[in-house]
Amino acid sequence: MIFLKQFKHIFSFSVAFSASVLFCFSSSLWAGELLVYSSTDADNLKYYMEEFQKDNPDIKVNVVRESTGTMAAKMMAEKDNPQADFLFEMAATVALNMEAEGMFYEYSPIGMGKIDQRYVDKSPPVTWVGNYGWAGCICWNRIEAENLGLPKPKTWAELANPIYKGHISMPNPASSGTGFLDASSWIQIWGEDKAWKFMDALHKNIGVYTHSGSKPCKQAGSGEFAIGISWPGRAIKIIKAGAPIDMIIPDEGIGWEMQVVAIMAGTENLPDAKRLMDWTLGRGMNLFGERQSIIADSSKVTKDPELPDFYDEVQAKLIDNNFVWAAANKTRIVHEWKKRYDGKTEPKK
């Protein structure tokens, strides 16, 4: 594909991931080829695509990963000349806008009837399905907080306390799906006026807004910040790696998003794209359950014995997220957020 020539570097798995990553999975012989776009966590993406390749060694898979906002902008720019064959995991609130533009191919994958119907396209014919979700949380560095004399918060509202000034990092809602689910959920929990007043106060305490939803928890884990607003999957990894992190699920409830998969309209590799779509609801669902706490088939979740209560707590505090409202209001919310707060955002690399 001409698109591939635009990239100067192809990253193998031994090379560290950058914000924008193109990598290839292939065997010596293949019958087909797929160009896959994704905005999911880089570690998980690498693992899932490796496993798909093992199950389908005859398909050459090329993957491009960007953060949610960057990938969405890229795909909309390519709308009239689509490059990708498949979208593997994009926030539903973004994907719904792409669906409205007719960017997805109509396909009902094998196994669709077995999953939680909240993860199925509600506007027939089906053009996308969700495979797993993620939610908001607070990563709390116990040691750093103790050294700074910071009280441990139990709620989102407490993060507006001036005592936390300069000690919080958070993902930017314009470039991070995790950041947007936080902002949109606060509006759904409190209403517009109270939510924006909270974000005004929170902004005074923010040290930096990141372009990655995982980075704030990594920063908390390293002690760069005492508090990182992030997501539970990353928190679990950092806790298990030995960092002095507590994961806080705030009392008001947590916003959540789902990652969706879709075949791109106009693909010239439809049979192979269908194989990947079916795989995500087949063996892929078992793999998602090993690494995720919120998936389309909850019976496949493998609970970590070191964190036995975490899964039930997360499920109990998920808000009744209105994905259609969030998608319809995303541009407005992001525009207002950037106007008020973008000055503390880290530079893009």
Number of C-alpha atoms within 10 A of each C-alpha: 8 7 10 14 8 8 10 8 11 15 14 13 12 6 9 8 16 12 13 14 18 21 18 18 20 17 13 7 10 13 10 16 18 22 22 25 26 25 24 21 17 18 9 14 17 17 12 16 20 18 15 19 18 14 12 20 19 17 23 21 23 20 23 20 24 23 22 27 20 17 20 22 12 14 18 15 11 12 15 9 10 17 19 24 25 27 24 26 25 26 29 26 24 22 22 21 17 16 19 10 11 13 21 23 20 16 16 19 21 15 12 17 11 10 19 14 14 11 21 20 18 12 11 9 11 17 24 28 28 28 25 23 20 25 25 27 27 28 33 26 25 21 15 21 19 12 9 13 11 14 12 16 17 14 15 21 17 16 24 20 13 13 14 22 16 16 23 27 28 30 27 28 28 22 22 24 29 29 26 29 25 26 21 26 25 23 19 18 17 13 12 14 9 13 19 18 12 19 20 15 17 21 23 17 20 23 20 22 26 22 28 23 29 23 20 30 36 21 19 31 28 16 21 18 24 28 32 31 28 29 26 26 18 21 28 21 14 21 17 13 11 9 18 18 27 19 22 21 24 18 12 16 22 26 25 28 26 24 25 26 26 28 26 26 18 15 19 13 17 18 11 23 24 17 15 26 24 18 18 23 23 15 13 18 22 18 18 24 21 13 18 23 24 25 24 26 19 16 11 17 20 16 17 14 8 9 11 10 11 19 17 11 11 22 14 11 17 20 16 13 17 15 19 13 12 23 19 14 13 21 13 11 20 20 13 13 19 15 10 13 16 18 10 16 18 14 8 7 7
